[in-house]
Amino acid sequence: MPDDEATIAYCHSCGGPMDVSEVAPFSNVECPQCGKHTRVKREFGPYTLLRRHAIGGMSVVFVAHDNTLDREVALKILNEDYSADERRIEAFEEEARTTASISHPHVVRLLTTGRAFGRFYLAMELVSGGHFEHQIRERGTVPETEVLPLAIQVAEGLRAAHAAGLIHRDIKPGNILLDAAGNAKIVDFGLALVTKGGKAQATEIWATPYYVPPETIEGLEEDFRSDIYAFGATLYHALAGVPSCAEETMDTLKLREAKQSIRPLVPAIHNLAPETCAVVARAMAYDPADRFTSYDEMLAALRYSYQRVLAGPSEPAPDSATLRRRKAAVKDRERTLIIGAAVVLLAATGLAIHFINRKDPHKGTGTPLPAAGLEAIPQADPGSVQDPAIAAKIGMRYRSAREAMEKGEFERASQEFKQLRDDPQVQEPTGTWAGVEAVIATYLNGKPELAREEADLSARHATAANLPAPNVAGELIPALNRIRKLPAIPAKSLDSAKADAPQALAWMLCGLKDWEQGRLDDAAEFFKSITEAKLADQDAWARHYQTVAARYLADHKRLTEAEPKSFTGDKSTSQKTIDELEKVLATLETQGRARFNLREWQLMLKRRIHDLDHPVVKPKPVVGTTPVTLAQARGEVDQLCKDSLFAEAATRLKSLQPAEDEKITREALLALAESAASLLADLENDLGHGEVTLDLKSRDGATSYTKISASGPGKLKATDAAGTAQDIEWKDLAPESVIDLHRALVKNAKAEDVLRRHESAIAYDWLAGDRTRAASAADRLAVDSPAFKRRWDGITAGLK
């Protein structure tokens, strides 16, 4: 009989002892003496197990009675294997301590932890309403009006966990509990990673295949955006009635393919609001960078979607026959009466419609402009009048977007302005104004790439609208078009004395573009002109942008004063400057470039400190040899690159003893050679998975190839148009064909590798192909990637 009395239980019928060392908690054991059954291992510390509640892969959850406080709790008991793993126990105890620090109504509270019968347990708040998975299973689909308020609660709980330094890593319907009142509570942080606000990488993958984010199955670092993906997949399941990904295996290749081919929710098919479908789609973006950038941003989108759902579908636009009948029936006197009625209607709701036409509206030359705090609803054509009820609703929507802008809720403002721009019921030039403000809101939100996309859409909208107002069309459309193009916009001939609202907003667009492209001085000139403009009363609404421009001017002053004079100081000076920049960072009033510059300066200073701590020891030249300079070896290096022998070129560059004025050039060439070598390695790896069909040319242009595959390091097998296979090397392919091959294969690369591979292709083309083409590609990539632009600027400085 075992010595440990904890492994001995006594039959409730005959009192005989039973060895229960090998049985699980709450087991129903048959007495070997009398044959009666008895529940054993029910007492866990101060808790008594009452019944099983749920079973998971690593644990069993029981409803238990708290004998100390006389209440029911949920007791999660880890399986024996995990309870015996001290490393895992330490991790769970750390997770428990962090989880216990989360005090939020939508996160299940952790009460205590302990051990009994050699098993680790967690005592938690008992949530009595079941879990969300049960709702989906029983009902098939859950109505949007029920899903969205629950989604808002879950997002708030996840935000609290993130603030405590945790990512959940297993968000799914089964881990969202519902209390008696129907409120959501997140449970089971057993797979959580402690990130302290940054990223972490798990050593094991336990998440559920339906909801697991792509970066988890790839074994990559995870952050809060991984939870956002799983949360989006949970919402998808609830709204569609089926999982977004039906793959049940954890096989990486199958799951990757499944995650890349998810069918999006479609409003018309799934009977959902477009805003809801957009939230789910963004949350489930394959690339984490395309998901919501914060829980606040996601919550704003969810709340807006819920508001739209509660408001019901918007009224359909009248058909052409109805419009013709209205137009024929409306006379000048009747128009005046209708406009007066519309003003009365809007005034009753605390709004007003501002119709200001300096000339006869029948001539189409007036320019209705938004008034301060009000909404302008200009007419679509001089002979039509908008339904007052529709005008009132549009006015309310425009006011909502403006309020969001003024509160700094730029994501919501951008979404609302875009919807106004794209709504066929919104007349012109109100639709164009909304499009411009959507671009500005996106810039203010620190998303220049999206702002350029919105500028493209808004420019197309404004052009198609054929605006009758010359000062609106003449200022805003050119500004929107310049946003879409690569070159920065020089600040010149800015006459603030003659500025009106269209001019001020055009300057705002130009200033924001220059600011995000790092042309801060030019941007400041635009912002200064905006602040100095004497806007007329009819343009008073645009004075808000004078306030915005003043914030950018203030940040420009802060950056100018804070920019380090040198990045070559000692450790103490460098660290002091880093700390001072951190203080400046806390005072910034804008998003985007200002913060990027400060972080970049801090990074350069940290590298300086690292270099001082880890000085590079230069190899001593071999006695009896004459150092070879870059000038002496340049021809050899260039020939190696021309022959696509980039690894050899890099090795040769490293062996040189460059003169002082050659060092920066040597480093630039070395960076390009190593990057180009990486391109060929990537292509060989891709071609090693199978033959690729593509039209390719030999370097001399004499031979066309239709298929290509890899046959060894630096070796290729190409099939010509006649079907004859040939052994060739990279130097035998035309550089433009290598670039074409890169473009074809990079589409299948991991999202996190795409930027690196594009950069490698540019390096290849610069060294072995067309430098003009390489420079053009670099300019385009620099617009989308400040990190690349920084590296490329450093390289090209050494190539001049």
NUKOLKOL-276452 format. One record per residue (C-alpha): residue number from 0; x, y, z. Coordinates in steps of 0.05 Angstrom, whole numbers, plus 5000, padded with zeros to 4 digits. Layout:
REM residues N
R   i    X    Y    Z
R NUM    X    Y    Z
...
REM end
This chain:
REM residues 800
R   i    X    Y    Z
R   0 5000 5000 5000
R   1 5029 5069 4982
R   2 5056 5111 5039
R   3 5025 5176 5013
R   4 4957 5180 5046
R   5 4934 5228 4990
R   6 4932 5168 4944
R   7 4886 5129 4991
R   8 4810 5136 4990
R   9 4758 5100 5031
R  10 4695 5067 5004
R  11 4632 5105 5026
R  12 4595 5040 5033
R  13 4642 4992 5070
R  14 4698 5039 5091
R  15 4751 4996 5057
R  16 4815 5030 5033
R  17 4826 5040 4957
R  18 4891 5057 4921
R  19 4872 5116 4876
R  20 4943 5138 4858
R  21 4932 5125 4784
R  22 4862 5154 4775
R  23 4842 5223 4754
R  24 4804 5274 4798
R  25 4730 5261 4808
R  26 4736 5189 4783
R  27 4681 5140 4798
R  28 4720 5082 4829
R  29 4694 5012 4844
R  30 4711 4986 4914
R  31 4751 4921 4909
R  32 4719 4896 4974
R  33 4644 4910 4965
R  34 4638 4930 4892
R  35 4604 4996 4906
R  36 4625 5059 4869
R  37 4654 5121 4902
R  38 4675 5189 4875
R  39 4748 5201 4895
R  40 4797 5260 4894
R  41 4742 5311 4904
R  42 4777 5355 4955
R  43 4826 5402 4922
R  44 4854 5449 4974
R  45 4796 5491 4999
R  46 4751 5468 4941
R  47 4704 5409 4933
R  48 4691 5384 4862
R  49 4616 5382 4846
R  50 4612 5364 4773
R  51 4651 5367 4707
R  52 4641 5431 4669
R  53 4686 5425 4607
R  54 4743 5383 4580
R  55 4802 5411 4541
R  56 4867 5384 4511
R  57 4909 5401 4572
R  58 4859 5406 4628
R  59 4790 5391 4656
R  60 4746 5445 4686
R  61 4701 5428 4745
R  62 4647 5466 4781
R  63 4672 5467 4852
R  64 4649 5494 4919
R  65 4693 5544 4955
R  66 4690 5517 5026
R  67 4721 5581 5054
R  68 4676 5634 5022
R  69 4615 5589 5009
R  70 4610 5601 4934
R  71 4616 5563 4870
R  72 4678 5571 4827
R  73 4707 5540 4764
R  74 4768 5497 4780
R  75 4814 5483 4721
R  76 4858 5423 4736
R  77 4917 5408 4690
R  78 4927 5339 4663
R  79 4978 5296 4699
R  80 5032 5302 4645
R  81 5030 5378 4646
R  82 5026 5382 4722
R  83 5090 5341 4725
R  84 5127 5388 4678
R  85 5161 5440 4722
R  86 5179 5483 4662
R  87 5106 5486 4642
R  88 5083 5497 4713
R  89 5130 5557 4719
R  90 5103 5585 4654
R  91 5031 5575 4678
R  92 5046 5607 4745
R  93 5076 5667 4710
R  94 5015 5670 4664
R  95 4969 5663 4725
R  96 5003 5721 4760
R  97 4996 5765 4699
R  98 4924 5743 4686
R  99 4907 5758 4758
R 100 4929 5830 4747
R 101 4874 5839 4694
R 102 4813 5869 4727
R 103 4761 5876 4673
R 104 4687 5858 4669
R 105 4697 5820 4604
R 106 4755 5777 4627
R 107 4742 5718 4674
R 108 4775 5733 4740
R 109 4830 5686 4765
R 110 4820 5675 4840
R 111 4879 5631 4861
R 112 4925 5574 4841
R 113 4950 5513 4878
R 114 4968 5439 4876
R 115 4931 5377 4900
R 116 4943 5304 4886
R 117 5005 5325 4848
R 118 4964 5367 4799
R 119 4965 5441 4786
R 120 4899 5478 4788
R 121 4871 5547 4777
R 122 4808 5572 4812
R 123 4768 5621 4770
R 124 4703 5660 4770
R 125 4646 5614 4750
R 126 4607 5640 4690
R 127 4540 5607 4687
R 128 4512 5624 4618
R 129 4550 5575 4575
R 130 4598 5592 4519
R 131 4591 5626 4452
R 132 4607 5561 4415
R 133 4543 5531 4442
R 134 4503 5590 4413
R 135 4535 5579 4344
R 136 4525 5504 4347
R 137 4452 5509 4367
R 138 4431 5567 4323
R 139 4475 5560 4262
R 140 4484 5635 4252
R 141 4479 5688 4306
R 142 4444 5753 4287
R 143 4488 5813 4273
R 144 4451 5853 4326
R 145 4474 5802 4379
R 146 4544 5789 4353
R 147 4566 5862 4349
R 148 4553 5881 4422
R 149 4587 5817 4445
R 150 4645 5832 4397
R 151 4653 5901 4428
R 152 4657 5869 4498
R 153 4708 5817 4476
R 154 4751 5870 4442
R 155 4749 5911 4506
R 156 4772 5849 4545
R 157 4828 5834 4496
R 158 4850 5907 4501
R 159 4855 5900 4576
R 160 4896 5836 4569
R 161 4942 5869 4519
R 162 4952 5928 4566
R 163 4974 5877 4619
R 164 5025 5849 4571
R 165 4988 5786 4548
R 166 4964 5757 4483
R 167 4913 5702 4490
R 168 4934 5658 4431
R 169 4870 5616 4431
R 170 4811 5662 4420
R 171 4753 5621 4394
R 172 4678 5614 4409
R 173 4692 5562 4463
R 174 4735 5611 4502
R 175 4682 5666 4502
R 176 4635 5653 4560
R 177 4567 5686 4571
R 178 4542 5705 4640
R 179 4469 5702 4662
R 180 4456 5771 4632
R 181 4487 5751 4565
R 182 4551 5790 4573
R 183 4616 5763 4544
R 184 4676 5742 4586
R 185 4742 5716 4558
R 186 4770 5653 4591
R 187 4829 5606 4585
R 188 4894 5644 4581
R 189 4930 5577 4586
R 190 4964 5587 4519
R 191 4979 5660 4530
R 192 5046 5692 4516
R 193 5074 5746 4559
R 194 5096 5800 4510
R 195 5100 5862 4555
R 196 5069 5901 4498
R 197 5116 5876 4443
R 198 5123 5809 4407
R 199 5137 5739 4431
R 200 5148 5672 4398
R 201 5117 5608 4423
R 202 5156 5543 4424
R 203 5092 5502 4414
R 204 5030 5510 4372
R 205 4965 5491 4407
R 206 4916 5540 4376
R 207 4853 5514 4341
R 208 4862 5507 4265
R 209 4797 5543 4248
R 210 4819 5606 4283
R 211 4896 5603 4286
R 212 4930 5663 4253
R 213 4980 5651 4195
R 214 5041 5675 4235
R 215 5028 5622 4288
R 216 5027 5563 4240
R 217 5091 5591 4209
R 218 5125 5593 4278
R 219 5136 5668 4272
R 220 5132 5721 4326
R 221 5063 5738 4351
R 222 5033 5801 4380
R 223 4963 5828 4395
R 224 4946 5826 4321
R 225 4948 5750 4325
R 226 4891 5753 4375
R 227 4855 5802 4328
R 228 4859 5750 4272
R 229 4830 5694 4315
R 230 4777 5742 4340
R 231 4759 5760 4268
R 232 4754 5685 4251
R 233 4708 5676 4311
R 234 4662 5732 4287
R 235 4664 5701 4217
R 236 4640 5634 4244
R 237 4584 5666 4284
R 238 4559 5709 4227
R 239 4567 5659 4170
R 240 4549 5596 4209
R 241 4611 5561 4183
R 242 4685 5570 4200
R 243 4726 5614 4154
R 244 4776 5557 4147
R 245 4749 5486 4147
R 246 4819 5455 4150
R 247 4826 5414 4214
R 248 4898 5393 4207
R 249 4957 5433 4235
R 250 4998 5416 4172
R 251 5032 5481 4155
R 252 5026 5477 4080
R 253 4952 5458 4080
R 254 4935 5510 4132
R 255 4974 5564 4096
R 256 4937 5550 4032
R 257 4871 5549 4068
R 258 4885 5615 4103
R 259 4903 5648 4037
R 260 4839 5627 4002
R 261 4785 5647 4053
R 262 4720 5668 4021
R 263 4703 5737 4048
R 264 4636 5754 4079
R 265 4592 5787 4027
R 266 4536 5834 4051
R 267 4486 5811 3998
R 268 4499 5737 4010
R 269 4504 5736 4085
R 270 4453 5791 4097
R 271 4503 5833 4135
R 272 4521 5907 4138
R 273 4580 5924 4093
R 274 4614 5956 4154
R 275 4611 5890 4192
R 276 4640 5851 4133
R 277 4696 5903 4128
R 278 4713 5895 4202
R 279 4718 5819 4196
R 280 4758 5823 4132
R 281 4809 5871 4161
R 282 4815 5832 4226
R 283 4830 5769 4185
R 284 4881 5800 4137
R 285 4935 5749 4122
R 286 4990 5799 4135
R 287 4989 5826 4206
R 288 5008 5894 4180
R 289 4941 5898 4144
R 290 4900 5885 4207
R 291 4876 5936 4257
R 292 4935 5974 4287
R 293 4903 5976 4357
R 294 4843 5952 4396
R 295 4819 6024 4399
R 296 4817 6026 4324
R 297 4780 5960 4320
R 298 4731 5981 4374
R 299 4715 6045 4336
R 300 4700 6004 4274
R 301 4656 5955 4313
R 302 4617 6010 4347
R 303 4606 6046 4283
R 304 4582 5982 4249
R 305 4534 5968 4307
R 306 4508 6040 4302
R 307 4496 6031 4228
R 308 4460 5964 4239
R 309 4415 5994 4292
R 310 4399 6053 4247
R 311 4375 6005 4193
R 312 4389 6006 4118
R 313 4395 6074 4085
R 314 4338 6096 4041
R 315 4346 6076 3968
R 316 4361 6131 3919
R 317 4302 6152 3876
R 318 4301 6123 3806
R 319 4310 6165 3743
R 320 4235 6167 3728
R 321 4221 6195 3797
R 322 4275 6247 3789
R 323 4246 6269 3722
R 324 4177 6276 3751
R 325 4205 6318 3808
R 326 4244 6362 3762
R 327 4184 6375 3717
R 328 4141 6393 3777
R 329 4188 6439 3813
R 330 4184 6514 3801
R 331 4225 6569 3830
R 332 4172 6586 3882
R 333 4164 6513 3902
R 334 4239 6506 3909
R 335 4241 6564 3957
R 336 4187 6532 3999
R 337 4221 6464 4000
R 338 4288 6493 4020
R 339 4254 6532 4075
R 340 4220 6468 4099
R 341 4287 6432 4098
R 342 4319 6486 4140
R 343 4262 6482 4190
R 344 4268 6407 4192
R 345 4343 6409 4204
R 346 4336 6465 4256
R 347 4288 6421 4295
R 348 4344 6369 4301
R 349 4397 6419 4319
R 350 4426 6422 4249
R 351 4424 6470 4189
R 352 4436 6462 4115
R 353 4480 6516 4087
R 354 4460 6535 4017
R 355 4504 6594 3997
R 356 4504 6610 3923
R 357 4535 6675 3903
R 358 4501 6672 3835
R 359 4436 6646 3809
R 360 4436 6570 3822
R 361 4404 6558 3754
R 362 4469 6581 3722
R 363 4509 6527 3758
R 364 4565 6575 3779
R 365 4552 6577 3854
R 366 4598 6543 3904
R 367 4559 6515 3963
R 368 4610 6505 4019
R 369 4605 6473 4088
R 370 4592 6522 4145
R 371 4625 6519 4213
R 372 4598 6461 4252
R 373 4543 6450 4200
R 374 4534 6406 4139
R 375 4528 6431 4067
R 376 4485 6389 4021
R 377 4494 6420 3952
R 378 4448 6401 3895
R 379 4468 6349 3844
R 380 4444 6392 3786
R 381 4413 6460 3781
R 382 4344 6434 3764
R 383 4336 6383 3821
R 384 4319 6389 3894
R 385 4339 6337 3946
R 386 4286 6305 3989
R 387 4288 6343 4056
R 388 4289 6278 4097
R 389 4348 6251 4058
R 390 4383 6319 4064
R 391 4373 6316 4139
R 392 4402 6247 4145
R 393 4463 6265 4103
R 394 4472 6327 4145
R 395 4473 6285 4209
R 396 4524 6238 4178
R 397 4569 6295 4156
R 398 4566 6325 4225
R 399 4583 6258 4256
R 400 4645 6253 4212
R 401 4666 6324 4229
R 402 4658 6311 4303
R 403 4701 6249 4298
R 404 4755 6289 4262
R 405 4754 6344 4315
R 406 4758 6292 4371
R 407 4818 6259 4340
R 408 4780 6195 4322
R 409 4812 6194 4254
R 410 4796 6122 4236
R 411 4722 6133 4247
R 412 4724 6200 4211
R 413 4759 6169 4151
R 414 4707 6113 4147
R 415 4648 6161 4152
R 416 4676 6210 4101
R 417 4690 6153 4052
R 418 4618 6128 4059
R 419 4592 6197 4045
R 420 4637 6203 3984
R 421 4613 6137 3956
R 422 4539 6146 3972
R 423 4500 6163 3908
R 424 4450 6202 3949
R 425 4503 6252 3970
R 426 4502 6310 3920
R 427 4561 6350 3894
R 428 4606 6382 3915
R 429 4591 6351 3983
R 430 4615 6283 3959
R 431 4681 6313 3936
R 432 4690 6350 4001
R 433 4679 6285 4038
R 434 4730 6250 3994
R 435 4782 6303 4009
R 436 4769 6300 4083
R 437 4774 6224 4081
R 438 4844 6231 4053
R 439 4864 6281 4106
R 440 4835 6238 4162
R 441 4875 6179 4137
R 442 4939 6220 4137
R 443 4925 6246 4207
R 444 4916 6174 4228
R 445 4989 6161 4209
R 446 4973 6118 4147
R 447 5004 6151 4086
R 448 4999 6089 4042
R 449 4924 6084 4053
R 450 4919 6160 4044
R 451 4948 6154 3974
R 452 4898 6100 3957
R 453 4841 6143 3983
R 454 4869 6202 3943
R 455 4864 6160 3880
R 456 4792 6141 3894
R 457 4773 6212 3913
R 458 4806 6241 3851
R 459 4768 6193 3807
R 460 4704 6210 3843
R 461 4715 6285 3836
R 462 4734 6280 3762
R 463 4672 6238 3747
R 464 4628 6288 3784
R 465 4645 6343 3734
R 466 4640 6396 3788
R 467 4608 6461 3767
R 468 4646 6500 3821
R 469 4712 6522 3788
R 470 4749 6539 3852
R 471 4733 6470 3882
R 472 4751 6431 3820
R 473 4810 6475 3803
R 474 4843 6467 3872
R 475 4824 6399 3900
R 476 4828 6353 3840
R 477 4900 6374 3822
R 478 4920 6367 3895
R 479 4890 6297 3899
R 480 4926 6278 3835
R 481 4993 6302 3863
R 482 4982 6260 3925
R 483 4980 6198 3881
R 484 5047 6213 3847
R 485 5116 6200 3875
R 486 5151 6269 3874
R 487 5145 6313 3934
R 488 5108 6380 3925
R 489 5152 6442 3931
R 490 5122 6498 3973
R 491 5124 6560 3930
R 492 5078 6617 3909
R 493 5034 6608 3970
R 494 4990 6670 3978
R 495 4952 6663 4043
R 496 4918 6730 4034
R 497 4875 6703 3978
R 498 4863 6634 4007
R 499 4793 6604 4012
R 500 4770 6535 4037
R 501 4789 6497 3973
R 502 4858 6528 3973
R 503 4868 6514 4048
R 504 4849 6441 4040
R 505 4892 6434 3978
R 506 4951 6461 4019
R 507 4934 6413 4075
R 508 4938 6354 4026
R 509 5004 6378 3999
R 510 5033 6391 4068
R 511 5013 6323 4094
R 512 5043 6288 4033
R 513 5109 6325 4041
R 514 5110 6313 4116
R 515 5102 6238 4109
R 516 5156 6237 4054
R 517 5205 6270 4101
R 518 5203 6338 4067
R 519 5187 6372 4133
R 520 5210 6443 4114
R 521 5166 6445 4052
R 522 5108 6416 4092
R 523 5118 6470 4145
R 524 5110 6524 4091
R 525 5043 6495 4071
R 526 5020 6490 4143
R 527 5043 6561 4157
R 528 5003 6587 4099
R 529 4941 6551 4124
R 530 4948 6582 4193
R 531 4957 6652 4164
R 532 4898 6648 4116
R 533 4842 6698 4130
R 534 4783 6652 4116
R 535 4716 6685 4101
R 536 4655 6670 4145
R 537 4628 6622 4093
R 538 4693 6582 4100
R 539 4693 6583 4176
R 540 4685 6507 4179
R 541 4756 6501 4149
R 542 4786 6537 4208
R 543 4791 6471 4243
R 544 4847 6454 4194
R 545 4884 6516 4216
R 546 4886 6484 4285
R 547 4911 6419 4255
R 548 4964 6456 4215
R 549 4987 6491 4278
R 550 4999 6424 4311
R 551 5044 6403 4254
R 552 5082 6468 4258
R 553 5091 6456 4333
R 554 5118 6387 4319
R 555 5163 6415 4264
R 556 5193 6462 4315
R 557 5202 6406 4365
R 558 5237 6362 4313
R 559 5282 6419 4290
R 560 5304 6434 4361
R 561 5311 6360 4381
R 562 5351 6334 4322
R 563 5418 6311 4347
R 564 5477 6351 4322
R 565 5520 6288 4319
R 566 5512 6213 4324
R 567 5585 6201 4341
R 568 5587 6220 4415
R 569 5608 6177 4473
R 570 5562 6128 4509
R 571 5540 6177 4562
R 572 5524 6232 4513
R 573 5488 6184 4466
R 574 5445 6155 4523
R 575 5429 6225 4548
R 576 5405 6245 4479
R 577 5363 6182 4474
R 578 5328 6200 4539
R 579 5317 6271 4517
R 580 5286 6247 4452
R 581 5239 6202 4491
R 582 5214 6264 4529
R 583 5203 6300 4463
R 584 5165 6239 4436
R 585 5115 6246 4493
R 586 5100 6318 4472
R 587 5085 6305 4398
R 588 5016 6324 4374
R 589 5015 6287 4308
R 590 5021 6216 4283
R 591 5067 6188 4230
R 592 5132 6220 4207
R 593 5149 6261 4270
R 594 5148 6198 4313
R 595 5186 6159 4260
R 596 5242 6210 4258
R 597 5250 6210 4333
R 598 5251 6134 4336
R 599 5301 6132 4279
R 600 5348 6180 4315
R 601 5343 6139 4378
R 602 5359 6076 4339
R 603 5421 6108 4308
R 604 5444 6129 4377
R 605 5432 6059 4405
R 606 5473 6031 4348
R 607 5528 6080 4367
R 608 5527 6054 4438
R 609 5529 5983 4412
R 610 5588 5998 4367
R 611 5625 6029 4426
R 612 5611 5967 4468
R 613 5631 5921 4411
R 614 5687 5955 4372
R 615 5707 5924 4305
R 616 5777 5897 4305
R 617 5808 5909 4237
R 618 5850 5851 4211
R 619 5923 5865 4206
R 620 5951 5861 4136
R 621 5993 5800 4120
R 622 6067 5817 4124
R 623 6099 5821 4056
R 624 6035 5836 4018
R 625 6012 5901 3987
R 626 5941 5923 4006
R 627 5893 5924 3947
R 628 5849 5985 3943
R 629 5779 5988 3915
R 630 5802 6027 3854
R 631 5851 5971 3838
R 632 5799 5916 3845
R 633 5738 5952 3818
R 634 5743 5921 3749
R 635 5747 5852 3779
R 636 5687 5865 3825
R 637 5645 5893 3768
R 638 5660 5832 3724
R 639 5640 5784 3781
R 640 5574 5821 3787
R 641 5563 5821 3713
R 642 5572 5745 3715
R 643 5521 5741 3772
R 644 5575 5716 3819
R 645 5553 5762 3875
R 646 5576 5720 3933
R 647 5646 5719 3903
R 648 5642 5794 3892
R 649 5623 5804 3966
R 650 5682 5761 3988
R 651 5729 5801 3945
R 652 5703 5867 3971
R 653 5714 5844 4043
R 654 5786 5827 4027
R 655 5803 5897 4003
R 656 5840 5951 4041
R 657 5802 6012 4014
R 658 5830 6081 4017
R 659 5796 6129 4065
R 660 5753 6160 4011
R 661 5734 6091 3984
R 662 5705 6062 4048
R 663 5634 6086 4039
R 664 5633 6062 3967
R 665 5661 5994 3987
R 666 5606 5987 4040
R 667 5552 6006 3990
R 668 5577 5956 3938
R 669 5583 5902 3991
R 670 5511 5913 4014
R 671 5487 5909 3942
R 672 5527 5846 3927
R 673 5503 5809 3989
R 674 5431 5829 3974
R 675 5436 5808 3901
R 676 5465 5741 3923
R 677 5404 5733 3968
R 678 5358 5743 3908
R 679 5391 5686 3869
R 680 5388 5641 3930
R 681 5314 5655 3938
R 682 5300 5641 3865
R 683 5340 5576 3867
R 684 5301 5555 3928
R 685 5235 5569 3893
R 686 5256 5535 3829
R 687 5278 5475 3870
R 688 5205 5461 3886
R 689 5187 5451 3813
R 690 5194 5475 3742
R 691 5166 5544 3725
R 692 5135 5562 3658
R 693 5153 5632 3637
R 694 5178 5669 3575
R 695 5252 5683 3587
R 696 5309 5707 3543
R 697 5383 5691 3542
R 698 5431 5748 3556
R 699 5451 5753 3483
R 700 5378 5753 3462
R 701 5389 5694 3414
R 702 5350 5642 3453
R 703 5280 5641 3484
R 704 5264 5596 3542
R 705 5195 5572 3561
R 706 5210 5532 3624
R 707 5263 5536 3678
R 708 5283 5498 3741
R 709 5342 5494 3788
R 710 5392 5438 3781
R 711 5444 5458 3834
R 712 5478 5518 3866
R 713 5484 5570 3811
R 714 5460 5519 3760
R 715 5395 5521 3721
R 716 5359 5477 3671
R 717 5322 5516 3617
R 718 5278 5490 3561
R 719 5278 5529 3496
R 720 5220 5540 3449
R 721 5237 5476 3411
R 722 5232 5435 3475
R 723 5306 5424 3483
R 724 5332 5426 3555
R 725 5397 5462 3567
R 726 5443 5471 3627
R 727 5455 5545 3639
R 728 5479 5592 3694
R 729 5450 5657 3720
R 730 5497 5697 3677
R 731 5467 5666 3615
R 732 5398 5697 3629
R 733 5381 5767 3608
R 734 5376 5811 3670
R 735 5305 5832 3651
R 736 5286 5758 3650
R 737 5315 5749 3720
R 738 5272 5807 3743
R 739 5211 5777 3709
R 740 5225 5711 3744
R 741 5230 5748 3810
R 742 5163 5782 3798
R 743 5129 5716 3783
R 744 5157 5679 3843
R 745 5154 5734 3896
R 746 5078 5728 3893
R 747 5084 5662 3930
R 748 5133 5687 3982
R 749 5115 5697 4055
R 750 5088 5766 4069
R 751 5146 5782 4115
R 752 5196 5764 4059
R 753 5166 5805 4002
R 754 5200 5872 4020
R 755 5268 5838 4028
R 756 5261 5803 3961
R 757 5241 5866 3924
R 758 5301 5900 3954
R 759 5346 5843 3931
R 760 5318 5848 3861
R 761 5335 5922 3859
R 762 5406 5907 3882
R 763 5413 5854 3827
R 764 5388 5900 3773
R 765 5435 5956 3796
R 766 5496 5911 3794
R 767 5481 5866 3734
R 768 5423 5896 3695
R 769 5391 5963 3683
R 770 5408 6017 3734
R 771 5354 6064 3709
R 772 5302 6010 3720
R 773 5332 5994 3788
R 774 5330 6067 3809
R 775 5257 6073 3787
R 776 5238 6011 3826
R 777 5275 6037 3887
R 778 5237 6103 3884
R 779 5171 6066 3883
R 780 5190 6020 3940
R 781 5216 6078 3981
R 782 5147 6110 3980
R 783 5116 6048 4013
R 784 5174 6031 4059
R 785 5210 6084 4100
R 786 5257 6029 4125
R 787 5279 6013 4054
R 788 5284 6086 4037
R 789 5332 6096 4095
R 790 5376 6038 4073
R 791 5374 6057 4000
R 792 5392 6129 4014
R 793 5452 6104 4053
R 794 5473 6059 3996
R 795 5465 6110 3940
R 796 5505 6160 3981
R 797 5564 6113 3973
R 798 5553 6103 3899
R 799 5556 6176 3879
REM end
